[in-house]
């Protein structure tokens, strides 16, 4: 992927989509891993900027903690900070609820493909989610249906 600001903006859009879906996914571990690995690589290559620290909106076990604010293009994200971040970056205080990232029009599959390409990962094989024992309604023979069976005699 080229190093232009347009490419970084596309990565920011892809991160936004993956992050948004991770927040509502039943099992978000893979999406958050994809986000965090992309953020680490962007920071390492100086394509993302560590802005500072915010207090978390969701304290763990009623204990306040901080999250790292990172800028990728025109998009801002929170990630867990490292120890050196806590010591070297300024603390920005409470999260600014008035600011929202702009919403890109990008599908989750395209966003994941963009991030896989950037990380040089191969996309995971999709699992066949169908139950092999499941039969479609039209294939089922039901003794409850009044139209497809004869009444049993006693």
C-alpha positions as CSV (number, residue, x, y, z in Angstrom):
1,X,0.0,0.0,0.0
2,X,1.3,3.4,-0.9
3,X,2.4,5.9,1.8
4,X,0.2,8.8,0.7
5,X,-2.2,10.6,3.0
6,X,-5.0,9.1,0.9
7,X,-3.9,5.6,1.8
8,X,-3.7,6.5,5.5
9,X,-7.2,7.9,5.3
10,X,-8.4,4.6,3.8
11,X,-6.8,2.8,6.7
12,X,-8.5,5.1,9.1
13,X,-11.9,4.4,7.5
14,X,-11.3,0.7,7.6
15,X,-10.3,0.9,11.3
16,X,-13.4,2.9,12.0
17,X,-15.7,0.2,10.4
18,X,-13.9,-2.7,12.2
19,X,-14.0,-0.8,15.5
20,X,-17.7,0.0,15.1
21,X,-18.6,-3.6,14.3
22,X,-16.4,-5.0,17.1
23,X,-18.4,-3.0,19.7
24,X,-21.6,-4.9,18.8
25,X,-20.2,-8.3,17.7
26,X,-21.1,-11.4,19.7
27,X,-17.4,-12.4,19.7
28,X,-15.2,-9.3,19.0
29,X,-11.8,-10.7,19.8
30,X,-10.6,-11.1,16.2
31,X,-11.9,-7.6,15.2
32,X,-10.2,-6.0,18.2
33,X,-7.0,-7.9,17.5
34,X,-7.1,-6.7,13.9
35,X,-7.6,-3.1,15.0
36,X,-4.8,-3.3,17.7
37,X,-2.3,-4.9,15.4
38,X,-3.0,-2.3,12.6
39,X,-2.6,0.5,15.1
40,X,0.7,-0.8,16.4
41,X,2.1,-1.1,12.9
42,X,0.8,2.4,12.0
43,X,2.4,3.9,15.1
44,X,5.7,2.0,14.5
45,X,5.8,3.4,10.9
46,X,5.0,6.9,12.1
47,X,1.7,6.9,10.1
48,X,-0.4,7.4,13.2
49,X,0.0,10.0,16.0
50,X,-0.2,9.3,19.7
51,X,-2.2,12.3,20.8
52,X,-2.5,11.7,24.6
53,X,-4.4,9.9,27.3
54,X,-8.1,10.1,28.2
55,X,-10.0,8.7,31.2
56,X,-11.9,5.6,30.1
57,X,-15.6,6.0,29.7
58,X,-16.1,2.4,31.1
59,X,-14.0,2.0,34.2
60,X,-13.0,-1.6,35.0
61,X,-14.4,-2.9,38.4
62,X,-15.2,0.7,39.4
63,X,-11.6,1.7,39.1
64,X,-10.7,4.6,36.8
65,X,-8.1,3.9,34.1
66,X,-6.7,5.7,31.0
67,X,-6.8,4.9,27.3
68,X,-4.5,6.1,24.6
69,X,-5.9,8.4,22.0
70,X,-4.4,7.8,18.5
71,X,-5.0,9.8,15.3
72,X,-5.0,7.9,11.9
73,X,-5.7,10.4,9.2
74,X,-8.8,12.3,10.2
75,X,-10.0,9.5,12.5
76,X,-9.4,9.1,16.3
77,X,-9.3,5.8,18.2
78,X,-8.7,4.6,21.7
79,X,-6.4,1.7,22.5
80,X,-4.9,0.4,25.7
81,X,-1.7,2.4,26.6
82,X,1.7,0.9,27.2
83,X,3.7,1.8,30.3
84,X,5.9,4.2,28.4
85,X,2.8,6.0,27.1
86,X,1.6,6.6,30.6
87,X,4.9,8.2,31.5
88,X,5.6,10.3,28.4
89,X,2.2,11.4,27.0
90,X,0.1,14.3,28.3
91,X,-3.2,13.4,30.1
92,X,-6.1,15.1,28.3
93,X,-8.7,14.5,31.1
94,X,-12.2,13.4,30.3
95,X,-13.3,12.2,26.9
96,X,-14.8,14.8,24.7
97,X,-18.3,13.5,23.9
98,X,-19.1,16.2,21.4
99,X,-16.5,15.0,18.8
100,X,-17.4,12.1,16.5
101,X,-15.5,10.5,13.7
102,X,-17.1,11.0,10.3
103,X,-18.9,7.9,9.1
104,X,-17.4,6.3,6.0
105,X,-19.4,4.2,3.5
106,X,-17.5,1.0,3.6
107,X,-18.5,-2.6,4.2
108,X,-17.0,-4.7,6.9
109,X,-15.6,-7.2,4.4
110,X,-13.9,-4.4,2.4
111,X,-12.6,-2.9,5.6
112,X,-11.2,-6.2,6.8
113,X,-9.6,-6.9,3.4
114,X,-7.9,-3.4,3.5
115,X,-6.4,-4.1,7.0
116,X,-5.4,-7.7,6.1
117,X,-3.6,-6.3,3.0
118,X,-1.8,-3.7,5.1
119,X,-0.7,-6.3,7.7
120,X,0.2,-8.9,5.1
121,X,-2.2,-11.3,6.7
122,X,-4.2,-13.9,4.7
123,X,-7.9,-13.7,5.4
124,X,-9.2,-16.5,7.6
125,X,-11.3,-19.2,6.1
126,X,-15.0,-18.7,6.6
127,X,-16.6,-21.4,8.6
128,X,-19.6,-23.2,7.3
129,X,-22.2,-22.1,9.8
130,X,-24.9,-24.5,8.7
131,X,-25.8,-27.3,11.0
132,X,-25.5,-30.6,9.0
133,X,-28.5,-32.1,10.9
134,X,-30.7,-29.1,9.9
135,X,-33.3,-29.7,7.2
136,X,-35.1,-26.9,5.5
137,X,-38.8,-26.8,6.3
138,X,-39.8,-28.1,2.9
139,X,-37.6,-31.2,3.4
140,X,-39.0,-32.0,6.8
141,X,-41.6,-34.7,7.3
142,X,-43.8,-33.6,10.1
143,X,-46.5,-35.7,11.8
144,X,-48.1,-32.5,12.9
145,X,-49.0,-31.3,9.4
146,X,-52.6,-32.1,8.5
147,X,-52.0,-32.1,4.8
148,X,-49.2,-34.6,4.3
149,X,-50.2,-37.6,6.4
150,X,-53.0,-39.9,7.1
151,X,-54.7,-40.2,10.4
152,X,-53.3,-43.0,12.6
153,X,-55.8,-45.7,13.4
154,X,-56.2,-47.1,16.9
